[in-house]
Amino acid sequence: MAQLQQTWNNSQFFSGSDDPRIATVVDQLKQDIQALGDRCAPFVDYIEQAESFVPGENPEVETVMAAIASIHRQRITVIEQQRNLGVFISSILSVDTQDKSAAAWLPTLQQLGAERTQALQPLNIFLIRVPDAFITTLLDKSEVEDLSFYINHQRQRRDFLLSVAQEKLITGLAVNGLHSWGNLYDDLAGDLKCDIEGESMGLAKAANLLSHPQRSTREAAWHGIRAAWSSREKTAATLLNSINGWRLEAAKHRSQKREMHYLDKSCHESCIERQTLDTLMQTTYEQRSIGQRALNAMAQVLEIDCMAPWDTMAAAPVAMETESDIGFEAAIALISDAFSRLSPEMGEFAVMMAEKGWIDAKPTPNRTTGAYCTGFSMPREPRVFMTYEGTMNNVMTLAHELGHAWHNWVMRDLPMMRTSYPMTLAETASIFAETLVRDALLEKADTPEKKLAITWQNAQSAASFLVNIPARFEFEKRLVETRKKGFVVADALKQMMANSWQVWYEDSLSHYDDMFWASKLHFSISQIGFYNYPYLFGYLFSLGLYAQQNTYGDRFNQLYTDLLRDTGSMTAEAVVQKHLQQDIRQPEFWQASLAIVDGSVRQFEQLVNEMAGQTTGAIA
């Protein structure tokens, strides 16, 4: 095995954020986007007569279709070049939020994205307004057949379209309005320092201490993070209000024919039906005690009366295979072995990611918080970002992100327009990967302590996905509804968050994290709202899918791969119906997955009870 890398190497694209070639690429992109705009400009006139573009009746149809095919090819080239540059710059800022050159390029790239969207608006609106017969004939052409799902999905929102001028205005203003607030949050997260047990550190390092085996250290980290955000709570509140106020104002203008409800918009972006979301949340609420039981059993292991917010991410307080931290190379080997149980190719892929320098996990001073998977377009290469410091939680995060990367990898030969999948289905592969690792570890565990350490991870996931994620969803709904009435001050946001936690956690926590609205970056992502329930969807869906292995036997890996490859060209309902012949709009689907979680929590509870009275290594 070649030497594994813990920092990514993207020098094949540019030498750094100060590479003069970046300016050359940006200038070329500006010219290409202008050319796209010129080619799409005639569609402004076509829009008013869109209903007349009926094949066989309008002589301009064939000419217009040929123009669309040509524009589509040009668009793909621009998107690929733009994405490569965008991924490169964002990767630098993730590692060092203080990189001035990269920070200077970020708004320029966001502006280019807005200009590309503006350039294509006349064509996009035309395609939404033309008759079905035009779309059917157009999509029969091989040059544009990869647009089939994208166009038909967008046409479902035709009632919310504005004029070309208005659409361009909203997109343009968002660069220095909506998205600037998201950028400001990232800057804040990179700049804030926490004072923890006499040491000053960034948020990313402090967040890792939330899984520390010493409870006093976890508590200090939690209070340090809370204090850091509390010192900027007015700014954080302004961020949330501005992002949500912008969205509400845009929705109001789009609601001329019928109301554009924020959850309907989110469901459309997630490629699910509102009925599916409602069923998912209601079924989970009815079974929230599963997650609460997990927390209660975890408290018993920790030898405390009740879990506190700083305990929820605690590492398993029992011995694993070694007493030391899990090194990065050991983590890759562990994950590769688990992945190989499903597919040797998947296991080899995990090693390849580290060998090629496609993972950046080494702690750095001004590192951003969180973890993510992204990827370049030319060539198709995934990248993973996280902060790795040797905890089992870090291992599971790495497995999670490598699951995303594998999802991208198995789609690398598909047309680009068929590789953009929604968050609901994106989380399937990542959580599936986590489950592979946990099950592999559990099989190897040969002592009650080791088994408890692995089932601890299952319990932790149950609490996170069945209680914490829904509490986030509850908060965001309350936030949007309250924001309709006016600015929501920081004290009100704190109370709103505490109330949301109460709905789902009830008495399974000693008290609630009322600053979570600031410390969790998901609420301040400007590109998308309700960045929460897709995790619950992916968790339960992946468990249901994982449970099908025995049913399909040797055919399962191919079924899993085929399902992943369809995620960018079908709704979630259609994907599940095609590959599993089940209906996710009905509670039975989710109840079956919740039963799997219940079984894993019961297994954990049983181990806890069996070890009651024994020394577990708990540090209270």
N, C-alpha and C positions, 0 to 999 in steps of 0.2 A: 504494500500500500504506500502510495506517495505521501509526502509530508502534508499534514492537514493545516489549513490556514484558518485563523480566527479573525482576520480582517479581510474585507473584500478588495479585490483588485479589478478596478474598472478602467485601467489605463489604456486598454485597447480602443476606448471611445475618445477620451480626452486625457491629457496629462494632468489636469487639475482644473480648479475653478477659474484659474487665471490663464488658461490655454487660449491663445489668440484665435484658434480655430473656432471657438464658440461663437465669437462675433461674426465670423464668416458664415457659419450655419444659420445663425439668427437672421442675418441679412438675406440669405437665400430663402429661408422660410417666409420672410415678409413678402418677398417677390412672388413665391409660389402661392401664398394665401391671397395676395392681390389678384393673381391670375385666376384662382378659383372663384373669387368674387366677381370678376369680369365675366366668367363663363356662366355663373349662376344668375347674373343680373337680368337677363331676358325673362326669367321665370316670374319676376315681379308682375309683368304684364300677363303672363299665362294664368296666374292665380285667379284673377277675376273671372276668367272663362274656363276654370278647371273642370267644371262639370261637363263641358262640351267635348273633352278629350276622350271620345269613345272610339275604340279601334273599329275600323271599317266605315266609320262615319266622318271622322275628322282627318283630312289628308296630312295634317302636321304631326300626327301621332308617331309615325315611324322616325321622322327626323328628330323629334323631341326625345324619343327613347334612345336613339343612338347617342345623342348629346349626354343623356343621363349616364349611360354606360361609360363614356369617356371621362366624364367628371368624376365618377366613382373611382376609376383607376387612379386618377390624379389625387383624389382625396386620400386614398390608402397610403400612397407614397408620402404625402405631407404628414399624416398622422403618425406613421412609423418614425419618420425623422424627428418629429416633435416629441414623441414619447421617449425616444432614446436620450435626447438632451434633457428632458424633464426628469427622467429617472436618475440620470447622472448628477444633476444639480441637487435634487432632493436627497440622494444618498450621501452627498457630502454634508449637507445641513443636518442630517440625522446623526452623524458621527460628531460633528462640531457645529453647534448652532451659532458660533461666533465667527464662522468663516465669512469674511466681508464680501469677497468676490461672489460667492455662491448666493449670499443673501441679496446682493445687488441684482443678480440675474433672475431671481425668483419672480418678482413682479413683472418683469419683461416677458417671461415665459407664460405667466398667467394672462397677460395681455394678448399674446399671440394665440392662446387657446380661445379667448373671447373673440378675437378677430376671425379665426377660422369658423367658429360657430356662426358669427354674423354673416360671413361670406356664403355659408351654405344654407342660411335661413330661407331664402326664396325657394330653393329647390325642395327643402324639407317640408315647407308649408304646402307647396304644390303637390307633393306626393301624398300628403295627408288629405287633401281636398279633392283629388281626382276620383272618378268613379271606380268601383271595384274591378270592372272589366279592364281598365287601363293597367291596374296593378297586376292582375292575373296574367295579362299578356306580357308585361314588362318582366315579371319574375320568371317567366318561362325561358328567358334568354340566359344562357350560361354565364355571360359576363357579369350579371348582377344577381344571380340566384342566391348568393351568400347574404343578400340584403333582406331576404324573405321575412325572417322573424322580426328583425328590427323595424321594417316598414309597417308590417301588420300590427305589431305591438304599439307603435307610435300612433297609428290611426285610431286606436281606441280612445285617445285623449283629444280628439279633434274639436270637441266642444270648448276646450280651454285655450285654443289658439288665439293669439292676438294678431294684429296686422304685422307685416314684415318690419315696418319701421319701429313698432312697439317692441317686437321680439328682439331686434337689434339693440334697442335702447336698454332694455333690461339686462341683456348679456353684457353690454359694454359697461354699464354703471356698476355691475357686480364686481368687476375687477378691483376697483378702488373703494368699493363699498362693502358688500357682503364678504368677499374673500379676504379683504384686508383685516377684518376682525378675526378670521381664522388664523391668519398669519401672525397676528398679534398674540394670540394664545400660545402658539408655538414658540414665539420669542420669549414670552413670560416663562413658559415651562423650562426653557433652556437657561434662563438667567437666574431663576429663583434658587436660593441656597437654604439648606436646612441645617439647624444646629442640633446635632444628635450626639448625646453623651460627650460633649466637649469638642466634637469634630464638625467642621463645616463641609457640606457635600451637596452635590446637585440632586435633583429630584429622582433621576434614574437610579442612582446608587441607593438613595434613601428608600425607594420603592422595593428594592431587593431585600432590604432589611426587614420588611414586613413578613418574610418567611423565616427569619432567624430563629434558631431553637430556644434562645433565651427570651422569655416573655418580657422581661424588663427592656430588652433592646427593641423588640417589636413595638412595645408601647411608646418608647421614646421616639422611634421612627414615625409612628402614626401621628403623635403629637407634633413632631417636627415638621412633617408635611402639612399638617393642618394649620400650624402657625404660619408657615410660609405663605400658604394661600390666603389665610385670614388677613395677612398684612397687605394683600392686594385684592381684597374681596370686592371693593367698589369697582375696580377695573374688570374683574372677572364677571361681576354682575352686568356691567355695561356690555361686555362681550356677548353674553347670552341674550340679553334684551335686544341688542342690535341685530344679531343673526336671526332670531325668531321674529322680530318686528319686520325685517326685510321680507322674510318668507310669507308672512301673513299679508303684507301689503301686495306682494306679487299675486298671491292667491285671490285676493279680493278683486283685482283687475281681471283675472282670468275667469271669474265666476259670473260672467254675464248671462250665459245660457243655463247653467246649473252650478250648484255650489261645488267648488273644488275643495273637498275636505282634506285636511292634512294627512289623515290616515289612508284615504284612498290614493293620494299622491304617493305616499310611502309604499303602499302595496304594489302600485304599478311599477315603481322603481325596483322593488324586490321581486317582481314577476310572480306575485301570488294574488289571489282574490281576497277581498276583504273578509269573506266568510271563512276562509282558511285562517286568517289572523285571529278573528274573533273566537273561532273554535279552539285554536292553539292556546290562547290566553285563558279562556274560561276553563278548559280542561286542566290546565296547569294550576290555576287558582284552586280548583277543587282538590288538587293533590299536593298543595304547597306543604302539607305536613311532612312529606317525604324529605324535603330539603331541611325543614326545621328539625326533624329527627336526626338527620346527619349532623347538624350543629350540636345538638344535645349530646350525642355519642362522642363527638370530638371533644367536648368540654369534659366529659368523663375521663377520657384519656389524658387530657391536660391537667386533670385533678383540680378543676375550678368549678364553681357553681354554675357559671353561665359564660358563654362566649362573649367577648368584646369585639369591636370592629378590628382591633389590631391582631386578633387571633384567627381570623377567617382564612388567612393565607399562610398560616404557620406550617413549617415543614413537619413531616411526621416525627414525633418525639420518641422514636424508637430506632434501634440500630439497623442500618441497611447492611449491605455486604461489607462495607468498610466504614470506619469511623470518620474518615477524611472526606473532604469535598469531592464531588465527581468531576474529574477533569474534562476538558472539552473533547479530547480525543476519545476518552472513555464513553462520553455521552453519545458521540457519533457512532461508536461501535455498538453501543446498547440499542440505539434507535435503528441502525442498519439491520441488526439481527432480528429485531421485532418486525420491521417492514418485510424482511425476506420470508417470513412465515406466510405472508400473503402472496408475495411475488419477489423472486430473486432480483428482478430488474429494479423494483422499488428499493430494495436494500442497497443495491449497487449505486443507485441514484443518490441516496443520502450521503454516501462516502464521496461520490463525485462532487457534490455541492461544496464540500469542505476542501477537497483537493484542488479544485479550480479557483478557490477564493471567491465563492459566490455567497458566502455567509460573513456578516460582520457582527461579531458578538463580544469583542474585547472592550472592557470598560474604558471610557474616555472622560475627561473632565467636564466638557460642555455637551455631553450627549443628550439627545432628546429622550423622553420617556417612551415606554411601550415597546411593542414588537410588531413587525409586519412583513409581508411578502410582496415584492413587486417584480418587475421584469423588463428587460430590454426587448425591443421588437425586431431589431436587425443586428445580429441574429436573435432568435427567440431564446433568451436565457433568463431564468428566474434568479432573483436575489432575495436573501433573507436578512433582516435586521433585528437584533435584540441585544440585551445586555446580559452576558453569561458570567456568573460568579460561582458556579459549582453546586447549586442547590437542586433538589429533585424538582422543585417548581420550575427552575430554569430548564431542566431536561424536558419537562413536559411542554414548556413553551416552545422549545426548539423543535420538538416533534410536531407540534401544532403547525408551526410555520413551514416546516418541511412538507407537511401534508398539503398545504396550499401550493408549494412549489411543485410537488408531484402532479397536482391537478393541472397546473400550467404546462408542465412538461408533456403530459399525454395528449395535450391539445396543440402542440407546437406545429403540427403539419396542417392544421385547419386554416381556412381563410380567416383573416383577422376579425372580420365582423361576426364570426361565429365563436369567438373566444372570450367575449365580454359577458361574464356571467354575473347574476345578482348576488348580493350578500347572503341571502337565504341559502342558496345552493353553494356559495363559496365556502361557508363554514362546515359543510358536510365533510369534505376531504380532510380538513384540518383536525376536526374532532375525531373522525375515523382513525386518523394517524395516532392521536393520543391514546385511543382505546387499544390499538394494536400494541403499543408500548406497555401499557398497564397490564394487559393480559399476559404478555410475554414475561414480564417481571413476576407476576403472580404465579405463573407456572414454575418458575425457577425458585421461588421462595420455599425454603425447607424448614423454617422455624415459624412459630406463631408471631414472633416479633416482626419478621420480614413480611409475613402475610398482612399483618396489621399496617405496616408502612405503606403497602400498595393499596389496600382497601381504603386507607386514609385518603389517598388521592381520589378514589371514587366518591367517597363521602364529600370531600371538598368540592368536587365538580357538581355533585347533586345540589349542594347548598348554593354554589355560585350560579348555576344555570336555572334552578327552579325557584330561587328566592331573590338573589341579587339582581339578575338580569330583568326579571319582571318588575322589581322595585324601580329600576331605572326607567322602564317603560311607563310605569305609573307616574313617576315624577315628570317625565317629558310631556305627557298628556296634560298634566296639571299646569305645567309651565306655559304651554301654548295657549290653553284656555284662559289663563290669567293674563297673559301678555296681550290678549285681544282687548282687555279693558284698560291697559296702560302699563307703564314701566313697573317692573317687579324689583323692589330693592333687595339688597343682600339678606337682610333679616327675614324677609318673606320667603326668599329662596331656601334659607336654612330650615324654616318651619315646614315648608313644602316638602323638602327632602326627608326630614324626620317623619312626617306624616306618611309619606310614600313607603318608607322602610317599615313603618308600623303595620301597614296593610299586609305586607308579605312576611316580614320576620316575626311579627307579634312579639311573644316573650322569649324567643330563642336567642336574642342578644340582650346584653345588660343595658346597652344604650345604643343610639343610632349615630351614624356619621352624617352630621348635618352640613358638612362642607364638601360632601362628595360631588355636588354639582359643579364645584370648581376644580377639584383634583382629578376628576375623570375627564380626560380630553375628549371622549366621544361626544359629549354634549356640545362641544365647541368646534366640531368639524363643519366647516361652512358648506362643503359640497353636498352633504346629505344629512337629512334629519332622521331621527329614530334609528340611530346606529346601535340598537340594543337587541330587539326581539329576534333579528336574524341569528344571533348566537343560540338562543333557546331553540329556534327552529332547527338549526344545524345540529345541535346536540341531540335532540330527540330523533330527528330524521336519521342521523348517522348511526345511532344505536339500533334503530329499527332495521336499517340496512345491514349493519354488522351482524345482527342476529340471523340474517338470511344465509350465512355461510354454510351451515349444515344442510339447509334445504337444497342449495344449488351445487354443493360439493365442488368438483373440479371446474365447473362452469362459472363459479362465483367471480373470480378475478376478471374474467372477460365481461361479465355483467356489470361489475363495478366500473371498469374502464369505459365501457360503452355509455354508462350513465353519466360519468364525468364529462365525456366528450359532447354530450347533448345539452349540458347545462347552459351553454351560451346561445342556444337556438330554440329553447322551449320554455314554457312556464313551468314552475315547480309542480303544479298539478299534472301537467302533461308528462313530465319526466317520470313521476311516480307511477302514473297510470300505465305508461309504456313499458317500464322496466320491472315494476313490482305488482302491477294490476291492482292498485289500491287507490282509495279516494281520500286525500288529505284534508278535504273539506269537512269530513265527518269525524266525530270524537273518537271513534273506535281505533283509528290509526294512531292517534297520539296516546290513547289509553294503553295500547300495547307497548309503546316505547316507555311510558311512565312505569309500567309494570317491571320492565327491565331495570330501571333505576331503583325502584323499590326493592328489587331482589338484591342489588349490589349494596344498598344501604343496610338491608337486613343481615347480609353477610358480615358487614363491618360491625354492626351492633352485636352479633353473635360472638365475634372474635373479642370485642371489648369486654363482653360479659364473662367470657371464658378466662380472660386474663385479669379480671377484677381481683384486686388484692395482691397481685404480683407487681414487681418493680417494672415499670414500663419505660423508665428514663424520662418521664414527664418532668418538666421544669415549670412549676407554677409561680 
